[in-house]
Amino acid sequence: MTDFKTELEKTGVLIYTNKGVSMMPLLRQDRDVMVIHHKTDNFKKNDAVLFIRDNGQYILHRIRKVLDNDKYYIIGDNCVRGEVVNKSQIIGILSKVKRDKKTVDLSDFSYKLYVLLVPIRRFFFLHFRFGMYVLRRIYHKLKRIVKNTLGY
């Protein structure tokens, strides 16, 4: 089997089923199909790009910030931490998502609205997780106090 980079260079398009959860809820693992087109320049903020990590792993994440010297800060929609990627590592750009029986074009208004809500979603997700952590700690401490005082 040819690798993604070779396929993109040869045919100009890669159609592949999503693996992983880093781009949820946009892409659902083993259910949604990505249509990625070969592109190596003119990337902008909010583009979902396919890049190759130094270890050879292919990753599809979103550009959150364009940095100097052909570098980008990239993070998955469902991730807490991002990474800096060189322009030379990027091999393609997500253009469509096939979900169930619908095709979502990334130029549609609904997708653009989704992209605007990603940072807000991440903010609430992080705070919800932290809140749940604090509540669990309080619950276990109270449980221990009740056990020690009442003998349960």
MOUR-V891463 format. One record per backbone hydrogen bond with DSSP energy under -1.0 kcal/mol. CO is the residue of the C=O (numbers start at 1). NH is the residue of the N-H. Records with the same first field share a line. If there is no record, write none. Layout:
CO->NH  NH
//
This chain:
3->7
4->8
5->9
6->10
7->11
8->12
12->38
14->36
16->34
18->30
21->24
22->78
23->27
28->31  32
32->18
33->98
34->16
35->95  96
36->14
37->93
44->47
47->63
48->94
49->61
50->91  92
51->59
53->56
57->53
59->51
61->49
62->75
63->46
65->73
70->87
71->67
72->85
73->64  65
74->83
75->62
76->79
83->74
85->72
86->89
87->90
89->52
91->39
92->50
93->37
95->106
96->35
97->104
98->33
99->102
102->99
104->97
105->108
108->112
109->113
110->114
111->115
112->116
113->117
117->121
118->122
119->123
120->124
121->125
122->126
123->127
124->128
125->129
126->130
127->131
128->132
129->133
130->134
131->135
132->136
133->137
134->138
135->139
136->140
137->141
138->142
139->143
140->144
141->145
142->146
143->147
144->148
145->149
146->150
147->151
//
